[in-house]
């Protein structure tokens, strides 16, 4: 089943993100290689795809896991968690309807 991992950043998270980004992306690439990643990306802090120094306010990851517990465990192990980027992470079951 798919799960939505909805993450909210701490204020001024950009320097923390930049430091932990390679390890964060590596984990997402692994999900992609396993055919389990539906979509992943950050929420820009301003209305543009490249927010520059404004940074980001959070992230959304939708990926396939065996259970809610497995999805939560994966989310809890994210390098952005260890780096202090996220202040809140919610994991919810996700049903793909479209496209």
N, CA, C and O atoms as a printed pandas DataFrame, in Angstrom:
     atom_number atom_name residue_name chain_id  residue_number  x_coord  y_coord  z_coord
0              1         N          UNK        A               1    0.832   -1.163    0.000
1              2        CA          UNK        A               1    0.000    0.000    0.000
2              3         C          UNK        A               1    0.889    1.243    0.000
3              4         O          UNK        A               1    2.020    1.227    0.486
4              5         N          UNK        A               2    0.337    2.323   -0.564
5              6        CA          UNK        A               2    1.058    3.591   -0.556
6              7         C          UNK        A               2    0.774    4.354    0.738
7              8         O          UNK        A               2   -0.289    4.224    1.344
8              9         N          UNK        A               3    1.769    5.158    1.137
9             10        CA          UNK        A               3    1.653    6.013    2.314
10            11         C          UNK        A               3    2.172    7.390    1.972
11            12         O          UNK        A               3    3.182    7.534    1.284
12            13         N          UNK        A               4    1.468    8.413    2.462
13            14        CA          UNK        A               4    1.906    9.799    2.307
14            15         C          UNK        A               4    2.690   10.187    3.553
15            16         O          UNK        A               4    2.207   10.058    4.679
16            17         N          UNK        A               5    3.890   10.655    3.330
17            18        CA          UNK        A               5    4.735   11.140    4.418
18            19         C          UNK        A               5    4.770   12.660    4.250
19            20         O          UNK        A               5    5.381   13.184    3.319
20            21         N          UNK        A               6    4.103   13.351    5.172
21            22        CA          UNK        A               6    3.898   14.787    5.080
22            23         C          UNK        A               6    4.771   15.441    6.150
23            24         O          UNK        A               6    4.570   15.228    7.346
24            25         N          UNK        A               7    5.726   16.225    5.710
25            26        CA          UNK        A               7    6.729   16.773    6.613
26            27         C          UNK        A               7    6.659   18.293    6.643
27            28         O          UNK        A               7    6.491   18.938    5.608
28            29         N          UNK        A               8    6.791   18.855    7.836
29            30        CA          UNK        A               8    6.838   20.305    8.020
30            31         C          UNK        A               8    8.200   20.685    8.570
31            32         O          UNK        A               8    8.672   20.116    9.555
32            33         N          UNK        A               9    8.825   21.662    7.914
33            34        CA          UNK        A               9   10.159   22.110    8.318
34            35         C          UNK        A               9   10.113   23.039    9.521
35            36         O          UNK        A               9    9.098   23.677    9.801
36            37         N          UNK        A              10   11.230   23.099   10.222
37            38        CA          UNK        A              10   11.457   24.146   11.211
38            39         C          UNK        A              10   11.674   25.454   10.439
39            40         O          UNK        A              10   11.920   25.425    9.233
40            41         N          UNK        A              11   11.586   26.575   11.113
41            42        CA          UNK        A              11   11.894   27.851   10.474
42            43         C          UNK        A              11   13.352   27.884   10.034
43            44         O          UNK        A              11   14.231   27.328   10.693
44            45         N          UNK        A              12   13.586   28.542    8.918
45            46        CA          UNK        A              12   14.951   28.729    8.403
46            47         C          UNK        A              12   15.706   27.411    8.246
47            48         O          UNK        A              12   16.852   27.283    8.678
48            49         N          UNK        A              13   15.054   26.446    7.629
49            50        CA          UNK        A              13   15.615   25.099    7.498
50            51         C          UNK        A              13   16.620   24.932    6.356
51            52         O          UNK        A              13   17.292   23.904    6.277
52            53         N          UNK        A              14   16.732   25.925    5.476
53            54        CA          UNK        A              14   17.541   25.744    4.267
54            55         C          UNK        A              14   18.979   25.284    4.545
55            56         O          UNK        A              14   19.433   24.347    3.889
56            57         N          UNK        A              15   19.710   25.888    5.473
57            58        CA          UNK        A              15   21.079   25.395    5.714
58            59         C          UNK        A              15   21.107   23.947    6.198
59            60         O          UNK        A              15   22.001   23.185    5.829
60            61         N          UNK        A              16   20.138   23.571    7.018
61            62        CA          UNK        A              16   20.061   22.186    7.491
62            63         C          UNK        A              16   19.753   21.241    6.333
63            64         O          UNK        A              16   20.336   20.162    6.227
64            65         N          UNK        A              17   18.828   21.659    5.467
65            66        CA          UNK        A              17   18.479   20.851    4.287
66            67         C          UNK        A              17   19.705   20.635    3.402
67            68         O          UNK        A              17   19.989   19.515    2.976
68            69         N          UNK        A              18   20.413   21.709    3.136
69            70        CA          UNK        A              18   21.559   21.619    2.235
70            71         C          UNK        A              18   22.599   20.637    2.763
71            72         O          UNK        A              18   23.214   19.903    1.989
72            73         N          UNK        A              19   22.793   20.624    4.047
73            74        CA          UNK        A              19   23.782   19.733    4.654
74            75         C          UNK        A              19   23.361   18.265    4.534
75            76         O          UNK        A              19   24.193   17.408    4.235
76            77         N          UNK        A              20   22.087   17.972    4.764
77            78        CA          UNK        A              20   21.618   16.580    4.805
78            79         C          UNK        A              20   21.050   16.089    3.470
79            80         O          UNK        A              20   20.709   14.913    3.344
80            81         N          UNK        A              21   20.947   16.965    2.480
81            82        CA          UNK        A              21   20.282   16.615    1.220
82            83         C          UNK        A              21   20.868   15.392    0.515
83            84         O          UNK        A              21   20.090   14.542    0.082
84            85         N          UNK        A              22   22.179   15.247    0.373
85            86        CA          UNK        A              22   22.692   14.073   -0.344
86            87         C          UNK        A              22   22.213   12.748    0.251
87            88         O          UNK        A              22   21.818   11.846   -0.487
88            89         N          UNK        A              23   22.245   12.628    1.561
89            90        CA          UNK        A              23   21.801   11.382    2.198
90            91         C          UNK        A              23   20.290   11.210    2.056
91            92         O          UNK        A              23   19.808   10.092    1.875
92            93         N          UNK        A              24   19.541   12.308    2.137
93            94        CA          UNK        A              24   18.085   12.263    1.968
94            95         C          UNK        A              24   17.734   11.783    0.556
95            96         O          UNK        A              24   16.891   10.901    0.389
96            97         N          UNK        A              25   18.376   12.361   -0.448
97            98        CA          UNK        A              25   18.118   11.991   -1.849
98            99         C          UNK        A              25   18.527   10.547   -2.116
99           100         O          UNK        A              25   17.854    9.841   -2.867
100          101         N          UNK        A              26   19.600   10.111   -1.519
101          102        CA          UNK        A              26   20.063    8.725   -1.695
102          103         C          UNK        A              26   18.983    7.731   -1.261
103          104         O          UNK        A              26   18.758    6.725   -1.934
104          105         N          UNK        A              27   18.322    8.008   -0.147
105          106        CA          UNK        A              27   17.247    7.112    0.324
106          107         C          UNK        A              27   16.064    7.123   -0.635
107          108         O          UNK        A              27   15.454    6.084   -0.887
108          109         N          UNK        A              28   15.742    8.295   -1.169
109          110        CA          UNK        A              28   14.645    8.384   -2.128
110          111         C          UNK        A              28   14.997    7.639   -3.419
111          112         O          UNK        A              28   14.144    6.974   -4.008
112          113         N          UNK        A              29   16.250    7.751   -3.854
113          114        CA          UNK        A              29   16.692    7.027   -5.051
114          115         C          UNK        A              29   16.578    5.518   -4.848
115          116         O          UNK        A              29   16.261    4.783   -5.783
116          117         N          UNK        A              30   16.836    5.066   -3.635
117          118        CA          UNK        A              30   16.701    3.645   -3.349
118          119         C          UNK        A              30   15.246    3.199   -3.490
119          120         O          UNK        A              30   14.970    2.159   -4.088
120          121         N          UNK        A              31   14.317    3.984   -2.942
121          122        CA          UNK        A              31   12.889    3.663   -3.113
122          123         C          UNK        A              31   12.520    3.639   -4.592
123          124         O          UNK        A              31   11.789    2.755   -5.041
124          125         N          UNK        A              32   13.026    4.608   -5.345
125          126        CA          UNK        A              32   12.746    4.676   -6.786
126          127         C          UNK        A              32   13.279    3.436   -7.499
127          128         O          UNK        A              32   12.583    2.847   -8.326
128          129         N          UNK        A              33   14.510    3.039   -7.183
129          130        CA          UNK        A              33   15.116    1.859   -7.815
130          131         C          UNK        A              33   14.330    0.595   -7.509
131          132         O          UNK        A              33   14.295   -0.334   -8.316
132          133         N          UNK        A              34   13.701    0.562   -6.343
133          134        CA          UNK        A              34   12.888   -0.592   -5.951
134          135         C          UNK        A              34   11.470   -0.518   -6.520
135          136         O          UNK        A              34   10.668   -1.424   -6.297
136          137         N          UNK        A              35   11.156    0.558   -7.254
137          138        CA          UNK        A              35    9.828    0.718   -7.847
138          139         C          UNK        A              35    8.755    1.070   -6.822
139          140         O          UNK        A              35    7.574    0.813   -7.058
140          141         N          UNK        A              36    9.141    1.651   -5.696
141          142        CA          UNK        A              36    8.201    1.935   -4.609
142          143         C          UNK        A              36    7.863    3.409   -4.453
143          144         O          UNK        A              36    6.966    3.753   -3.684
144          145         N          UNK        A              37    8.561    4.285   -5.165
145          146        CA          UNK        A              37    8.350    5.721   -5.013
146          147         C          UNK        A              37    7.355    6.222   -6.058
147          148         O          UNK        A              37    7.563    6.056   -7.259
148          149         N          UNK        A              38    6.275    6.836   -5.586
149          150        CA          UNK        A              38    5.287    7.430   -6.487
150          151         C          UNK        A              38    5.652    8.876   -6.795
151          152         O          UNK        A              38    5.648    9.289   -7.954
152          153         N          UNK        A              39    5.969    9.647   -5.754
153          154        CA          UNK        A              39    6.326   11.056   -5.927
154          155         C          UNK        A              39    7.046   11.534   -4.670
155          156         O          UNK        A              39    6.801   11.035   -3.571
156          157         N          UNK        A              40    7.932   12.503   -4.846
157          158        CA          UNK        A              40    8.610   13.106   -3.702
158          159         C          UNK        A              40    9.075   14.496   -4.089
159          160         O          UNK        A              40    9.495   14.735   -5.222
160          161         N          UNK        A              41    8.993   15.405   -3.136
161          162        CA          UNK        A              41    9.498   16.745   -3.390
162          163         C          UNK        A              41    9.200   17.686   -2.246
163          164         O          UNK        A              41    8.399   17.384   -1.361
164          165         N          UNK        A              42    9.866   18.848   -2.278
165          166        CA          UNK        A              42    9.694   19.839   -1.227
166          167         C          UNK        A              42    8.581   20.834   -1.559
167          168         O          UNK        A              42    8.141   20.946   -2.703
168          169         N          UNK        A              43    8.146   21.547   -0.530
169          170        CA          UNK        A              43    7.173   22.636   -0.668
170          171         C          UNK        A              43    7.951   23.952   -0.627
171          172         O          UNK        A              43    8.441   24.333    0.436
172          173         N          UNK        A              44    8.077   24.656   -1.758
173          174        CA          UNK        A              44    8.780   25.941   -1.740
174          175         C          UNK        A              44    8.094   26.927   -0.801
175          176         O          UNK        A              44    6.869   26.935   -0.682
176          177         N          UNK        A              45    8.891   27.754   -0.137
177          178        CA          UNK        A              45    8.360   28.745    0.804
178          179         C          UNK        A              45    7.668   29.906    0.091
179          180         O          UNK        A              45    6.871   30.623    0.696
180          181         N          UNK        A              46    7.971   30.087   -1.183
181          182        CA          UNK        A              46    7.334   31.115   -1.996
182          183         C          UNK        A              46    6.812   30.475   -3.277
183          184         O          UNK        A              46    7.199   29.358   -3.621
184          185         N          UNK        A              47    5.948   31.173   -3.969
185          186        CA          UNK        A              47    5.247   30.631   -5.132
186          187         C          UNK        A              47    6.125   30.609   -6.385
187          188         O          UNK        A              47    5.905   31.359   -7.336
188          189         N          UNK        A              48    7.123   29.728   -6.356
189          190        CA          UNK        A              48    8.003   29.523   -7.497
190          191         C          UNK        A              48    8.689   28.168   -7.323
191          192         O          UNK        A              48    8.845   27.680   -6.204
192          193         N          UNK        A              49    9.089   27.575   -8.429
193          194        CA          UNK        A              49    9.734   26.263   -8.329
194          195         C          UNK        A              49   11.150   26.349   -7.765
195          196         O          UNK        A              49   11.672   25.365   -7.242
196          197         N          UNK        A              50   11.775   27.530   -7.871
197          198        CA          UNK        A              50   13.107   27.736   -7.303
198          199         C          UNK        A              50   13.041   28.886   -6.306
199          200         O          UNK        A              50   13.197   30.045   -6.692
200          201         N          UNK        A              51   12.812   28.585   -5.031
201          202        CA          UNK        A              51   12.614   29.646   -4.053
202          203         C          UNK        A              51   13.890   30.339   -3.588
203          204         O          UNK        A              51   13.829   31.283   -2.800
204          205         N          UNK        A              52   15.038   29.883   -4.065
205          206        CA          UNK        A              52   16.296   30.508   -3.664
206          207         C          UNK        A              52   16.475   30.503   -2.155
207          208         O          UNK        A              52   16.253   29.485   -1.499
208          209         N          UNK        A              53   16.871   31.630   -1.616
209          210        CA          UNK        A              53   17.169   31.717   -0.188
210          211         C          UNK        A              53   15.925   31.642    0.695
211          212         O          UNK        A              53   16.049   31.487    1.910
212          213         N          UNK        A              54   14.719   31.750    0.109
213          214        CA          UNK        A              54   13.483   31.601    0.895
214          215         C          UNK        A              54   13.341   30.165    1.391
215          216         O          UNK        A              54   12.724   29.914    2.426
216          217         N          UNK        A              55   13.916   29.231    0.646
217          218        CA          UNK        A              55   13.928   27.832    1.065
218          219         C          UNK        A              55   12.590   27.124    0.938
219          220         O          UNK        A              55   11.795   27.418    0.046
220          221         N          UNK        A              56   12.359   26.191    1.843
221          222        CA          UNK        A              56   11.209   25.304    1.768
222          223         C          UNK        A              56   10.514   25.222    3.123
223          224         O          UNK        A              56   11.107   25.504    4.164
224          225         N          UNK        A              57    9.253   24.833    3.085
225          226        CA          UNK        A              57    8.474   24.726    4.321
226          227         C          UNK        A              57    8.185   23.288    4.715
227          228         O          UNK        A              57    7.632   23.037    5.785
228          229         N          UNK        A              58    8.549   22.353    3.869
229          230        CA          UNK        A              58    8.293   20.953    4.165
230          231         C          UNK        A              58    8.488   20.093    2.933
231          232         O          UNK        A              58    9.023   20.542    1.918
232          233         N          UNK        A              59    8.047   18.852    3.038
233          234        CA          UNK        A              59    8.193   17.889    1.947
234          235         C          UNK        A              59    7.007   16.943    1.915
235          236         O          UNK        A              59    6.302   16.765    2.908
236          237         N          UNK        A              60    6.804   16.341    0.752
237          238        CA          UNK        A              60    5.812   15.286    0.592
238          239         C          UNK        A              60    6.485   14.109   -0.095
239          240         O          UNK        A              60    7.139   14.264   -1.127
240          241         N          UNK        A              61    6.318   12.941    0.486
241          242        CA          UNK        A              61    6.810   11.701   -0.115
242          243         C          UNK        A              61    5.638   10.737   -0.135
243          244         O          UNK        A              61    4.991   10.519    0.889
244          245         N          UNK        A              62    5.363   10.159   -1.297
245          246        CA          UNK        A              62    4.345    9.116   -1.399
246          247         C          UNK        A              62    5.053    7.876   -1.933
247          248         O          UNK        A              62    5.568    7.867   -3.051
248          249         N          UNK        A              63    5.068    6.839   -1.114
249          250        CA          UNK        A              63    5.807    5.632   -1.462
250          251         C          UNK        A              63    5.091    4.400   -0.922
251          252         O          UNK        A              63    4.239    4.487   -0.038
252          253         N          UNK        A              64    5.459    3.265   -1.474
253          254        CA          UNK        A              64    4.850    1.993   -1.091
254          255         C          UNK        A              64    5.654    1.339    0.037
255          256         O          UNK        A              64    6.878    1.229   -0.024
256          257         N          UNK        A              65    4.926    0.916    1.056
257          258        CA          UNK        A              65    5.515    0.199    2.184
258          259         C          UNK        A              65    4.607   -0.968    2.543
259          260         O          UNK        A              65    3.445   -1.003    2.136
260          261         N          UNK        A              66    5.127   -1.915    3.298
261          262        CA          UNK        A              66    4.345   -3.086    3.701
262          263         C          UNK        A              66    3.270   -2.759    4.731
263          264         O          UNK        A              66    2.264   -3.461    4.834
264          265         N          UNK        A              67    3.489   -1.680    5.496
265          266        CA          UNK        A              67    2.544   -1.341    6.552
266          267         C          UNK        A              67    2.752    0.108    6.977
267          268         O          UNK        A              67    3.746    0.741    6.623
268          269         N          UNK        A              68    1.798    0.613    7.739
269          270        CA          UNK        A              68    1.930    1.954    8.304
270          271         C          UNK        A              68    3.145    2.021    9.226
271          272         O          UNK        A              68    3.864    3.020    9.243
272          273         N          UNK        A              69    3.368    0.972    9.980
273          274        CA          UNK        A              69    4.527    0.917   10.872
274          275         C          UNK        A              69    5.830    0.994   10.085
275          276         O          UNK        A              69    6.756    1.698   10.487
276          277         N          UNK        A              70    5.906    0.278    8.973
277          278        CA          UNK        A              70    7.113    0.308    8.142
278          279         C          UNK        A              70    7.331    1.696    7.546
279          280         O          UNK        A              70    8.463    2.174    7.479
280          281         N          UNK        A              71    6.251    2.341    7.115
281          282        CA          UNK        A              71    6.360    3.694    6.565
282          283         C          UNK        A              71    6.819    4.672    7.641
283          284         O          UNK        A              71    7.668    5.526    7.383
284          285         N          UNK        A              72    6.270    4.554    8.830
285          286        CA          UNK        A              72    6.644    5.448    9.924
286          287         C          UNK        A              72    8.100    5.239   10.325
287          288         O          UNK        A              72    8.822    6.200   10.589
288          289         N          UNK        A              73    8.524    3.986   10.368
289          290        CA          UNK        A              73    9.916    3.681   10.699
290          291         C          UNK        A              73   10.861    4.282    9.672
291          292         O          UNK        A              73   11.895    4.852   10.020
292          293         N          UNK        A              74   10.492    4.148    8.391
293          294        CA          UNK        A              74   11.309    4.721    7.315
294          295         C          UNK        A              74   11.386    6.238    7.478
295          296         O          UNK        A              74   12.467    6.819    7.388
296          297         N          UNK        A              75   10.239    6.878    7.718
297          298        CA          UNK        A              75   10.198    8.333    7.871
298          299         C          UNK        A              75   11.030    8.787    9.070
299          300         O          UNK        A              75   11.735    9.793    8.995
300          301         N          UNK        A              76   10.949    8.057   10.158
301          302        CA          UNK        A              76   11.693    8.409   11.369
302          303         C          UNK        A              76   13.205    8.323   11.167
303          304         O          UNK        A              76   13.968    8.944   11.908
304          305         N          UNK        A              77   13.640    7.553   10.163
305          306        CA          UNK        A              77   15.070    7.362    9.901
306          307         C          UNK        A              77   15.620    8.314    8.844
307          308         O          UNK        A              77   16.786    8.210    8.462
308          309         N          UNK        A              78   14.793    9.236    8.371
309          310        CA          UNK        A              78   15.224   10.150    7.317
310          311         C          UNK        A              78   16.356   11.049    7.814
311          312         O          UNK        A              78   16.297   11.547    8.938
312          313         N          UNK        A              79   17.374   11.260    7.001
313          314        CA          UNK        A              79   18.463   12.158    7.386
314          315         C          UNK        A              79   17.989   13.574    7.737
315          316         O          UNK        A              79   18.626   14.249    8.546
316          317         N          UNK        A              80   16.894   14.026    7.150
317          318        CA          UNK        A              80   16.362   15.341    7.517
318          319         C          UNK        A              80   15.862   15.349    8.961
319          320         O          UNK        A              80   15.905   16.387    9.620
320          321         N          UNK        A              81   15.394   14.214    9.456
321          322        CA          UNK        A              81   15.004   14.128   10.864
322          323         C          UNK        A              81   16.243   14.287   11.740
323          324         O          UNK        A              81   16.250   15.069   12.691
324          325         N          UNK        A              82   17.281   13.542   11.408
325          326        CA          UNK        A              82   18.517   13.597   12.194
326          327         C          UNK        A              82   19.142   14.988   12.177
327          328         O          UNK        A              82   19.753   15.410   13.159
328          329         N          UNK        A              83   18.987   15.709   11.048
329          330        CA          UNK        A              83   19.589   17.037   10.900
330          331         C          UNK        A              83   18.732   18.138   11.525
331          332         O          UNK        A              83   19.165   19.288   11.595
332          333         N          UNK        A              84   17.527   17.801   11.978
333          334        CA          UNK        A              84   16.662   18.808   12.585
334          335         C          UNK        A              84   15.887   19.636   11.591
335          336         O          UNK        A              84   15.391   20.706   11.945
336          337         N          UNK        A              85   15.762   19.174   10.342
337          338        CA          UNK        A              85   15.012   19.902    9.312
338          339         C          UNK        A              85   13.517   19.883    9.617
339          340         O          UNK        A              85   12.848   20.911    9.517
340          341         N          UNK        A              86   13.001   18.727    9.985
341          342        CA          UNK        A              86   11.562   18.577   10.176
342          343         C          UNK        A              86   11.169   18.817   11.627
343          344         O          UNK        A              86   11.809   18.319   12.553
344          345         N          UNK        A              87   10.099   19.591   11.806
345          346        CA          UNK        A              87    9.533   19.771   13.135
346          347         C          UNK        A              87    8.343   18.846   13.365
347          348         O          UNK        A              87    7.982   18.562   14.507
348          349         N          UNK        A              88    7.732   18.374   12.267
349          350        CA          UNK        A              88    6.575   17.489   12.383
350          351         C          UNK        A              88    6.518   16.598   11.151
351          352         O          UNK        A              88    6.739   17.052   10.028
352          353         N          UNK        A              89    6.215   15.317   11.379
353          354        CA          UNK        A              89    6.051   14.367   10.278
354          355         C          UNK        A              89    4.799   13.546   10.547
355          356         O          UNK        A              89    4.643   12.950   11.612
356          357         N          UNK        A              90    3.913   13.529    9.560
357          358        CA          UNK        A              90    2.702   12.708    9.630
358          359         C          UNK        A              90    2.782   11.645    8.549
359          360         O          UNK        A              90    3.190   11.931    7.423
360          361         N          UNK        A              91    2.398   10.437    8.881
361          362        CA          UNK        A              91    2.376    9.342    7.912
362          363         C          UNK        A              91    0.954    8.810    7.856
363          364         O          UNK        A              91    0.377    8.430    8.875
364          365         N          UNK        A              92    0.389    8.788    6.630
365          366        CA          UNK        A              92   -0.997    8.374    6.461
366          367         C          UNK        A              92   -1.105    7.421    5.271
367          368         O          UNK        A              92   -0.371    7.567    4.294
368          369         N          UNK        A              93   -2.010    6.454    5.345
369          370        CA          UNK        A              93   -2.283    5.626    4.173
370          371         C          UNK        A              93   -2.735    6.510    3.017
371          372         O          UNK        A              93   -3.396    7.527    3.226
372          373         N          UNK        A              94   -2.378    6.119    1.806
373          374        CA          UNK        A              94   -2.691    6.904    0.608
374          375         C          UNK        A              94   -3.225    5.980   -0.470
375          376         O          UNK        A              94   -2.601    4.973   -0.804
376          377         N          UNK        A              95   -4.380    6.326   -1.011
377          378        CA          UNK        A              95   -4.994    5.536   -2.083
378          379         C          UNK        A              95   -4.857    6.304   -3.396
379          380         O          UNK        A              95   -5.369    7.415   -3.530
380          381         N          UNK        A              96   -4.166    5.708   -4.354
381          382        CA          UNK        A              96   -3.997    6.330   -5.668
382          383         C          UNK        A              96   -5.309    6.154   -6.447
383          384         O          UNK        A              96   -5.791    5.035   -6.622
384          385         N          UNK        A              97   -5.867    7.256   -6.901
385          386        CA          UNK        A              97   -7.097    7.219   -7.698
386          387         C          UNK        A              97   -6.809    7.666   -9.131
387          388         O          UNK        A              97   -7.256    7.027  -10.083
388          389         N          UNK        A              98   -6.070    8.753   -9.283
389          390        CA          UNK        A              98   -5.735    9.282  -10.594
390          391         C          UNK        A              98   -4.233    9.572  -10.616
391          392         O          UNK        A              98   -3.686    9.815   -9.540
392          393         N          UNK        A              99   -3.563    9.567  -11.676
393          394        CA          UNK        A              99   -4.040    9.317  -13.028
394          395         C          UNK        A              99   -4.273    7.852  -13.291
395          396         O          UNK        A              99   -4.678    7.478  -14.392
